Amino acid sequence: MVMGGAGFIGSHMVDALMKRGEEVCVLDNLSTGFLENIKHWIGSPNFTFIKGEASKIPTPEDYAPLKPIPIYDASKLACEALTIAYAVVSSFKKDRFI
């Protein structure tokens, strides 16, 4: 997703991503950008343009308030995530722990 993708810098990012074959979604309110900067990509199967405000994108907090968790629970979750990440990066296999 390129926010402000119809502006000068954003449209150049869109050009580079599209030339690489990436799927690109542009969100722009066209307040300072111009549709002419990206019109050559409109109609492409890998390109989507949404006219709108970035501040209107829903976040998880819009659906439910985040509940605070105790420090112990947060540290336990962090340790589990780090252990899994280390195992993936280090290519640990299940049979090494048996």
N, C-alpha and C positions, 0 to 999 in steps of 0.2 A: 504494500500500500504506500503510495506516494501522496502525502498531504501537501497541497499547494502545487500539484503536478502540472497545472496550466500556466504557472509563472515561468520566469526566465530560467532559474536554476532547476526547478522541478521538472520542466519540460525536457531539459537535457538529461536529467536522471531517467526519465521515462524513455527517451530515445535509446539510451545505453542499455537499459534493462530489456526493452523490447527486442533490440538487436541481438541480445544474448539468448533470446527465446524464453524469457521469463513470463509468467503470468502477472500482469500489472493491473492494479486497481488505483485509480486516481480519485482523490477526494479534494474538491476545490469549490470555493464559493464564488469564484471569478470576480472578487473585489479588486484584486490587483493583477490577476492572471488573465490570459486571453485564450479562448477556445481554439483560436487559429494556431496556437503553439502545439496543439496535440491533435488537430483535426485529421492528420494523415494516419493516425492510429485508430480512429473511430471506425467501427465495423470489423476490426480485427478480432479473431476468436479469443486471443489472449489478453484483450484489453477491455477494461470496464471503466466508465466515467460516472462518478456520482457528484451531482451538484449539491453541496451542503456544507455545514459547519462541523469542524472537528469537535467542537464543544458539545455537539448533539449525539456523539457516538456513545451508546450505552456502555457502562462499566459494571462489574459485578456489584458494586455498591448501590447501583440503581435498582437491583432486584431484591437485595436484602442487606441489612447492615452487617458489617464484619464483627464477629464476636471476639473479644479478647481471650487469649488463652494463657494459662500459667507459663512461667519461664521454663519449668521442667518439661512441659509438653512441647514447647517450641524447640528446646535444645534436643529433645529426643527425635523430633521430626527432622531437624537439621542433620543429626548424626546418621540417621537412616538414609537420608538423601545423599550425604557424602559417601557413605559406604557403598551404596548402589552405583554412584557415579564413578568411584574408584575402581570398582569391580568391572565396570564396562570399559573404562579407559585402559585398565591393565589386562583386559581379555581374560579375566578369571572364568573358569568353567566350573560347573557344579561338582564335577568329580574331584576337584582339587581339595574340596572341603570334607570329603568322606574319608 
